[in-house]
Amino acid sequence: MTEQFRNLLIIDDEVAMRHMLRLVLEPHNYRVTEADNGAVALGIIRQEKFDVILSDIRMPDMDGLSFLDHPEVHGLDSTIIMMSAYGSVDTALECMKRGAYDYISKPFKPDEVLLTLRKAEERQLLRQENRQLKTALSKQEKTFSIDRIIHSSVAMQQVLQRVKTAATADSPVLINGETGTGKELIARALHSESGRTGQFLAINCSAITAGLLESELFGHVKGAFTGADREKQGLFTIAGGGTLFLDEIAELPLALQPKLLRVLQEGEVRKVGATRAEKITTRVVAASGTDLYDAVQKNLFRNDLYYRLAVVDINLPPLRERPEDILPLAEHFLTGICRQEGRQRPQLKEEDRRRLTSYRWPGNIRELQNHLEKALIFSRGDKLDLPPLRTRQTLPGATDPEDYSLKVASQRLEKEYIRKALIKTAGNRTQAAELLEISLRSLMYKIKDYEIE
């Protein structure tokens, strides 16, 4: 048994019961204090903080239920467990409604008390971890600054200037950019520069099924569907006064798009199963890794929702279009990873710098970070051994000893033939695959790999 609960208060009018519990609990590192009724206990809790309170229900002067109802008890951070020899299921439920964590029927075995305390301890640890995480997130949000975004390029300077200009507005923002370009970082910058006092919350629209996503975003009332045994607040409500970041907005199911449009137009949400809507003050920032307007043209995304989201649009350039940012980002990642691992930071050789800046980085900043992390795993001392990069992703104009390899030449030839086939068939990929004598699936993969428009 850990020493998480050092202080424990027993409230019971029976001296023998208090003595028995003391004998059971003290060998397990509990420091036990006794009170013979609720009124005496109130005086004790004003002087000392307790992790757990074990209280009988039937007592003179002030019984257990009256103790639970007292305003001073409502403000306690203690876990309260009730005991009674006259209890029933209804009594137990009543105790829970009034704030008790659990209920034990007398007479009970010593192991039953210890097991209940162990469960309570696990709950208390989870609550403490939850508070610590919330505090850490709050500090992170407060210390986050747009000035900490690593960049040297004019393109990113223009993006960040647009962020500063748009931050104080309440209008929705749509961030466009390839995977790994830092869309969530820009969303956080918008929030930090806005001066909003609420939370910054993020959700990936492609990671949750339509049914669950609706409940996550808007919340639900008790009994709204099977398994809805209690009311749930949605992210729009929880992020009140703050920012809700909807990543991969293009994946939002069509059935939910009218509901999101109503939130943006009316500034209110209606929980699943509710009959009335609630006003919200949450700002929406959405992001898409694909062309959202293209999804509109294909009837996969509502036209009116697109224009409502894109009141302010921010386009994040891919890393290959801002090579000036590659080396500052690489230095930043190397320093951060080495500090985290407590090791000396190796220096980038001139050859390493040339290789990093001549690569296209199809996975953008995330790929650069992963590449350097991999390099550090297999490097020793102050020497950095960069893993090989895919040669077909070298930027135009960059020279590379492998340019004369048959492998690279065959890739160039394959890419050229695919381009010609697509031109010949006016962009019809099925017909192009037949001309090339490959499957449509293979063609789609190759188009993606070679980044053929």
C-alpha positions as CSV (number, residue, x, y, z in Angstrom):
1,M,0.0,0.0,0.0
2,T,1.4,3.4,-0.9
3,E,1.4,6.4,1.4
4,Q,-0.8,8.5,-0.8
5,F,-3.5,8.7,1.9
6,R,-1.5,9.7,5.0
7,N,-4.4,11.4,6.7
8,L,-7.7,9.6,7.4
9,L,-10.6,10.8,9.5
10,I,-13.1,8.3,11.0
11,I,-16.5,9.7,12.0
12,D,-18.5,7.2,14.1
13,D,-20.3,7.4,17.4
14,E,-19.3,3.9,18.4
15,V,-15.9,3.8,20.2
16,A,-15.4,0.1,19.4
17,M,-15.9,0.7,15.6
18,R,-13.4,3.6,15.7
19,H,-10.9,1.5,17.6
20,M,-11.3,-1.5,15.2
21,L,-10.7,0.7,12.2
22,R,-7.6,2.3,13.7
23,L,-6.1,-1.2,14.3
24,V,-6.8,-2.2,10.7
25,L,-5.6,1.0,9.1
26,E,-2.5,2.2,11.0
27,P,-0.4,-0.8,10.0
28,H,-1.0,0.3,6.4
29,N,0.6,3.7,6.8
30,Y,-2.6,5.7,7.6
31,R,-2.5,8.4,10.2
32,V,-5.9,8.1,11.8
33,T,-8.0,10.9,13.5
34,E,-11.3,10.2,15.2
35,A,-14.6,12.1,15.6
36,D,-17.8,10.8,17.3
37,N,-20.2,12.9,15.1
38,G,-20.5,15.2,12.2
39,A,-20.4,18.4,14.2
40,V,-17.1,17.4,15.9
41,A,-15.7,16.4,12.5
42,L,-16.5,19.9,11.0
43,G,-14.3,21.4,13.7
44,I,-11.5,19.0,12.9
45,I,-11.5,19.5,9.1
46,R,-11.3,23.3,9.6
47,Q,-7.9,22.7,11.3
48,E,-6.5,19.8,9.2
49,K,-6.7,18.5,5.7
50,F,-7.7,14.8,5.1
51,D,-7.2,12.6,2.1
52,V,-10.0,10.2,3.1
53,I,-13.0,10.5,5.4
54,L,-14.8,7.3,6.6
55,S,-18.2,8.4,8.0
56,D,-21.1,6.5,9.7
57,I,-24.6,7.6,8.7
58,R,-26.6,7.3,11.9
59,M,-25.0,9.5,14.7
60,P,-26.3,12.0,17.3
61,D,-26.1,15.8,16.9
62,M,-25.1,15.7,13.2
63,D,-25.6,12.5,11.2
64,G,-23.6,11.4,8.1
65,L,-26.0,12.8,5.5
66,S,-26.2,16.2,7.2
67,F,-22.4,16.2,7.3
68,L,-22.3,15.5,3.5
69,D,-24.8,18.4,2.9
70,H,-22.7,20.9,4.9
71,P,-21.2,23.7,2.7
72,E,-17.7,23.3,4.2
73,V,-17.8,19.6,3.1
74,H,-18.7,20.5,-0.4
75,G,-15.5,22.4,-0.8
76,L,-13.3,19.6,0.5
77,D,-10.8,17.7,-1.8
78,S,-11.2,14.6,0.4
79,T,-12.6,11.3,-0.8
80,I,-15.6,10.5,1.4
81,I,-16.8,6.9,2.1
82,M,-20.0,6.3,4.0
83,M,-20.7,3.3,6.4
84,S,-23.9,2.0,7.9
85,A,-25.5,-1.1,9.5
86,Y,-29.0,0.0,8.4
87,G,-28.3,0.7,4.8
88,S,-30.0,-0.3,1.5
89,V,-29.4,0.3,-2.2
90,D,-31.4,3.5,-1.9
91,T,-29.3,4.7,1.0
92,A,-26.1,4.1,-0.9
93,L,-27.5,5.9,-4.0
94,E,-28.5,8.9,-1.8
95,C,-25.0,9.1,-0.4
96,M,-23.5,9.1,-3.9
97,K,-25.9,11.8,-5.0
98,R,-24.7,14.0,-2.1
99,G,-21.0,13.6,-3.0
100,A,-19.8,10.4,-1.4
101,Y,-17.4,8.3,-3.4
102,D,-18.5,4.9,-2.1
103,Y,-20.6,3.1,0.6
104,I,-19.8,0.1,2.8
105,S,-22.4,-1.9,4.7
106,K,-21.7,-2.9,8.3
107,P,-20.5,-5.4,9.4
108,F,-17.6,-5.6,7.0
109,K,-14.3,-7.4,6.9
110,P,-11.0,-5.5,7.2
111,D,-10.0,-6.5,3.7
112,E,-13.2,-4.9,2.4
113,V,-12.3,-1.6,3.9
114,L,-8.7,-1.8,2.6
115,L,-10.0,-2.7,-0.9
116,T,-12.4,0.3,-1.0
117,L,-9.6,2.6,0.2
118,R,-7.3,1.2,-2.5
119,K,-9.9,2.0,-5.2
120,A,-10.3,5.4,-3.7
121,E,-6.6,6.0,-3.8
122,E,-6.5,5.1,-7.5
123,R,-9.3,7.6,-8.2
124,Q,-7.4,10.3,-6.2
125,L,-4.2,9.7,-8.2
126,L,-6.1,10.0,-11.5
127,R,-7.7,13.3,-10.2
128,Q,-4.2,14.6,-9.3
129,E,-2.7,13.6,-12.6
130,N,-5.7,15.2,-14.4
131,R,-5.1,18.5,-12.5
132,Q,-1.4,18.4,-13.2
133,L,-2.0,17.8,-16.9
134,K,-4.5,20.7,-17.0
135,T,-2.0,22.9,-15.2
136,A,0.8,21.9,-17.6
137,L,-1.4,22.6,-20.6
138,S,-2.5,25.9,-19.2
139,K,1.2,26.9,-18.6
140,Q,2.0,25.7,-22.1
141,E,-0.7,27.9,-23.6
142,K,0.3,30.9,-21.6
143,T,4.0,30.5,-22.5
144,F,3.4,29.8,-26.2
145,S,4.4,32.7,-28.3
146,I,4.2,33.3,-32.1
147,D,7.8,34.5,-31.8
148,R,8.9,30.9,-31.0
149,I,7.9,29.7,-34.4
150,I,11.2,28.9,-36.2
151,H,11.5,30.5,-39.6
152,S,13.8,32.6,-41.8
153,S,11.9,32.7,-45.1
154,V,9.9,35.7,-46.4
155,A,7.0,33.3,-47.0
156,M,6.7,32.4,-43.4
157,Q,7.1,36.0,-42.3
158,Q,4.1,36.8,-44.4
159,V,2.1,33.9,-42.9
160,L,2.9,35.0,-39.3
161,Q,2.0,38.6,-40.1
162,R,-1.4,37.4,-41.4
163,V,-1.8,35.4,-38.2
164,K,-1.2,38.5,-36.1
165,T,-3.6,40.5,-38.1
166,A,-6.4,37.9,-38.0
167,A,-5.9,36.8,-34.4
168,T,-8.0,39.4,-32.6
169,A,-11.1,38.9,-34.9
170,D,-13.8,36.4,-33.9
171,S,-14.3,35.2,-37.5
172,P,-13.5,31.5,-38.4
173,V,-10.1,30.8,-40.0
174,L,-9.3,28.2,-42.5
175,I,-5.6,27.0,-42.6
176,N,-4.6,25.2,-45.8
177,G,-1.3,23.2,-46.0
178,E,0.2,19.9,-46.8
179,T,0.6,17.2,-44.1
180,G,3.4,18.1,-41.7
181,T,3.6,21.9,-42.5
182,G,2.6,22.9,-38.9
183,K,-1.1,23.8,-39.2
184,E,-1.9,23.1,-35.6
185,L,1.1,25.3,-34.6
186,I,-0.4,28.2,-36.6
187,A,-3.8,27.5,-35.0
188,R,-2.1,27.8,-31.5
189,A,-0.5,31.0,-32.6
190,L,-3.9,32.4,-33.6
191,H,-5.2,31.5,-30.1
192,S,-2.2,32.9,-28.2
193,E,-2.3,36.2,-30.1
194,S,-6.1,36.6,-29.7
195,G,-6.0,37.3,-26.0
196,R,-8.8,34.8,-25.5
197,T,-9.0,33.5,-21.9
198,G,-10.7,30.1,-22.7
199,Q,-8.9,26.9,-23.6
200,F,-7.4,25.8,-26.9
201,L,-8.8,22.4,-27.8
202,A,-8.1,20.3,-31.0
203,I,-9.9,17.4,-32.6
204,N,-9.1,15.5,-35.8
205,C,-12.3,15.1,-37.8
206,S,-11.0,12.0,-39.6
207,A,-10.1,10.1,-36.5
208,I,-13.6,9.6,-35.0
209,T,-16.7,8.0,-36.5
210,A,-19.6,10.3,-37.4
211,G,-21.8,9.2,-34.5
212,L,-19.1,9.8,-31.9
213,L,-17.9,13.0,-33.5
214,E,-21.3,14.6,-33.2
215,S,-21.3,13.8,-29.5
216,E,-17.7,15.0,-29.0
217,L,-18.4,18.3,-30.8
218,F,-21.9,19.2,-29.5
219,G,-22.3,17.0,-26.4
220,H,-25.4,15.0,-25.5
221,V,-28.1,14.8,-22.9
222,K,-28.7,11.8,-20.7
223,G,-30.6,9.1,-22.6
224,A,-30.0,10.6,-26.0
225,F,-28.8,7.2,-27.3
226,T,-27.8,3.7,-26.0
227,G,-25.0,4.2,-23.5
228,A,-25.7,7.9,-22.8
229,D,-26.1,7.3,-19.1
230,R,-25.1,10.9,-18.2
231,E,-25.1,14.3,-19.8
232,K,-21.9,15.2,-21.7
233,Q,-20.6,18.7,-22.5
234,G,-19.3,19.1,-26.1
235,L,-16.0,20.6,-27.1
236,F,-17.7,23.7,-28.4
237,T,-19.0,24.3,-24.9
238,I,-15.8,23.3,-23.0
239,A,-13.7,25.6,-25.2
240,G,-16.1,28.5,-24.4
241,G,-14.2,31.8,-24.6
242,G,-11.3,30.0,-26.3
243,T,-10.5,28.3,-29.6
244,L,-11.6,25.0,-31.1
245,F,-9.3,23.6,-33.8
246,L,-11.0,21.3,-36.3
247,D,-8.2,19.4,-38.1
248,E,-8.8,17.5,-41.3
249,I,-12.1,19.4,-41.8
250,A,-12.5,18.0,-45.3
251,E,-13.3,14.6,-43.6
252,L,-16.2,16.0,-41.6
253,P,-19.2,13.8,-42.5
254,L,-21.8,15.5,-44.8
255,A,-24.5,14.8,-42.2
256,L,-22.7,17.0,-39.6
257,Q,-21.8,19.8,-42.0
258,P,-25.2,21.6,-41.6
259,K,-24.9,21.5,-37.8
260,L,-21.4,23.1,-37.9
261,L,-22.7,25.7,-40.3
262,R,-25.5,26.6,-37.8
263,V,-22.9,26.9,-35.0
264,L,-20.9,29.3,-37.2
265,Q,-23.9,31.4,-38.3
266,E,-26.0,31.4,-35.1
267,G,-23.3,31.1,-32.4
268,E,-25.2,28.3,-30.7
269,V,-25.0,24.5,-30.3
270,R,-27.7,22.0,-29.5
271,K,-26.7,18.8,-27.8
272,V,-27.7,15.4,-29.2
273,G,-31.1,14.7,-27.9
274,A,-31.7,18.2,-26.6
275,T,-34.7,20.4,-27.5
276,R,-33.0,23.8,-26.8
277,A,-29.8,25.4,-28.1
278,E,-27.1,27.0,-26.0
279,K,-25.1,30.1,-26.9
280,I,-21.3,29.7,-27.2
281,T,-18.4,32.1,-27.5
282,T,-15.9,29.7,-29.1
283,R,-13.8,30.7,-32.1
284,V,-13.4,28.0,-34.8
285,V,-10.1,27.4,-36.6
286,A,-10.2,24.7,-39.2
287,A,-7.5,23.1,-41.2
288,S,-7.3,20.9,-44.3
289,G,-4.4,19.0,-45.9
290,T,-6.2,18.8,-49.2
291,D,-7.9,21.4,-51.5
292,L,-11.2,22.0,-49.7
293,Y,-12.6,23.9,-52.7
294,D,-11.9,20.8,-54.8
295,A,-14.0,18.8,-52.3
296,V,-16.8,21.5,-52.8
297,Q,-16.6,21.0,-56.6
298,K,-17.0,17.2,-56.1
299,N,-20.0,17.7,-53.8
300,L,-18.1,16.2,-50.9
301,F,-18.2,19.5,-48.9
302,R,-20.9,22.0,-48.6
303,N,-20.4,25.2,-50.6
304,D,-21.9,27.5,-47.9
305,L,-19.9,25.9,-45.1
306,Y,-16.7,26.4,-47.1
307,Y,-17.3,30.1,-47.5
308,R,-18.3,30.5,-43.9
309,L,-15.1,28.8,-42.7
310,A,-12.8,30.6,-45.2
311,V,-13.7,34.1,-43.9
312,V,-10.0,34.3,-43.2
313,D,-7.8,31.8,-45.1
314,I,-4.1,31.2,-44.3
315,N,-2.0,29.2,-46.8
316,L,1.0,27.4,-45.3
317,P,3.7,26.9,-47.9
318,P,5.4,23.4,-48.0
319,L,9.0,23.2,-46.8
320,R,10.3,22.7,-50.4
321,E,9.0,26.2,-51.2
322,R,10.9,27.8,-48.3
323,P,14.3,26.0,-48.2
324,E,15.7,28.9,-46.1
325,D,13.8,27.4,-43.1
326,I,15.3,24.0,-43.4
327,L,18.6,24.6,-41.6
328,P,17.1,26.7,-38.7
329,L,14.5,24.0,-38.2
330,A,17.1,21.3,-38.3
331,E,19.3,23.1,-35.7
332,H,16.2,23.6,-33.5
333,F,15.2,20.0,-33.6
334,L,18.7,18.7,-33.0
335,T,19.1,21.0,-29.9
336,G,15.7,20.0,-28.5
337,I,16.1,16.2,-29.0
338,C,19.6,16.2,-27.5
339,R,18.5,18.3,-24.5
340,Q,15.6,15.9,-23.9
341,E,17.9,12.9,-24.0
342,G,20.7,14.6,-22.1
343,R,23.4,14.1,-24.7
344,Q,25.9,16.3,-26.5
345,R,24.5,17.9,-29.7
346,P,26.4,16.9,-32.8
347,Q,27.3,19.5,-35.4
348,L,25.9,19.5,-39.0
349,K,28.7,19.0,-41.5
350,E,28.7,21.1,-44.7
351,E,27.7,17.9,-46.7
352,D,24.8,17.3,-44.3
353,R,23.6,20.9,-44.8
354,R,23.7,20.5,-48.6
355,R,21.8,17.2,-48.5
356,L,19.1,18.6,-46.2
357,T,18.5,21.8,-48.3
358,S,18.5,19.9,-51.6
359,Y,15.8,17.5,-50.6
360,R,12.1,18.1,-51.4
361,W,10.8,16.9,-48.0
362,P,7.4,15.6,-49.2
363,G,6.5,15.0,-45.5
364,N,7.5,18.6,-44.7
365,I,8.6,19.6,-41.2
366,R,7.4,16.4,-39.6
367,E,9.5,14.4,-42.0
368,L,12.5,16.6,-41.2
369,Q,12.1,16.1,-37.5
370,N,11.7,12.3,-37.8
371,H,14.7,12.1,-40.1
372,L,16.9,13.9,-37.6
373,E,15.6,11.9,-34.7
374,K,16.4,8.7,-36.6
375,A,19.9,10.1,-37.3
376,L,20.6,10.8,-33.6
377,I,19.5,7.2,-32.6
378,F,22.2,5.7,-34.8
379,S,24.9,8.4,-34.2
380,R,27.5,8.3,-31.5
381,G,29.5,11.1,-30.0
382,D,29.7,14.5,-31.8
383,K,29.3,12.9,-35.3
384,L,25.9,12.9,-37.0
385,D,25.3,10.2,-39.5
386,L,22.3,11.2,-41.6
387,P,20.3,8.2,-43.1
388,P,20.0,8.2,-46.9
389,L,17.3,10.3,-48.4
390,R,15.1,9.3,-51.4
391,T,16.9,10.6,-54.4
392,R,13.8,11.2,-56.5
393,Q,12.8,13.9,-54.0
394,T,15.9,16.1,-54.7
395,L,15.0,19.7,-55.5
396,P,15.6,20.8,-59.2
397,G,19.0,22.1,-59.8
398,A,20.6,20.2,-56.9
399,T,23.6,18.0,-57.9
400,D,23.9,14.5,-56.5
401,P,26.4,11.7,-57.2
402,E,23.5,9.3,-57.6
403,D,22.1,11.3,-60.5
404,Y,23.8,8.8,-62.9
405,S,22.3,5.7,-61.3
406,L,20.1,3.5,-63.4
407,K,17.5,3.5,-60.6
408,V,17.2,7.3,-60.8
409,A,17.1,7.2,-64.6
410,S,14.3,4.6,-64.6
411,Q,12.3,6.7,-62.2
412,R,12.7,9.8,-64.4
413,L,11.6,7.8,-67.4
414,E,8.6,6.3,-65.6
415,K,7.5,9.7,-64.4
416,E,7.8,11.1,-68.0
417,Y,5.7,8.2,-69.4
418,I,3.0,8.7,-66.8
419,R,2.8,12.4,-67.7
420,K,2.5,11.6,-71.4
421,A,-0.2,9.0,-70.8
422,L,-2.2,11.5,-68.7
423,I,-1.9,14.1,-71.4
424,K,-2.9,11.6,-74.1
425,T,-6.0,10.6,-72.2
426,A,-6.9,14.2,-71.1
427,G,-6.3,13.3,-67.5
428,N,-8.4,10.1,-67.5
429,R,-6.5,7.9,-65.1
430,T,-8.3,4.6,-66.0
431,Q,-7.4,5.0,-69.7
432,A,-3.9,6.1,-68.8
433,A,-3.4,3.0,-66.7
434,E,-4.5,0.8,-69.7
435,L,-2.0,2.6,-72.0
436,L,0.8,2.1,-69.4
437,E,-0.3,-1.6,-68.9
438,I,-0.4,-1.2,-65.1
439,S,-3.3,-1.4,-62.7
440,L,-5.2,1.8,-61.7
441,R,-4.1,1.4,-58.1
442,S,-0.5,1.3,-59.1
443,L,-0.9,4.4,-61.2
444,M,-2.5,6.2,-58.3
445,Y,0.4,5.3,-56.0
446,K,2.9,6.5,-58.6
447,I,1.1,9.7,-59.3
448,K,1.2,10.4,-55.5
449,D,4.9,9.4,-55.2
450,Y,6.1,11.5,-58.1
451,E,3.8,14.4,-57.2
452,I,2.3,14.6,-60.7
453,E,-0.3,17.3,-60.9
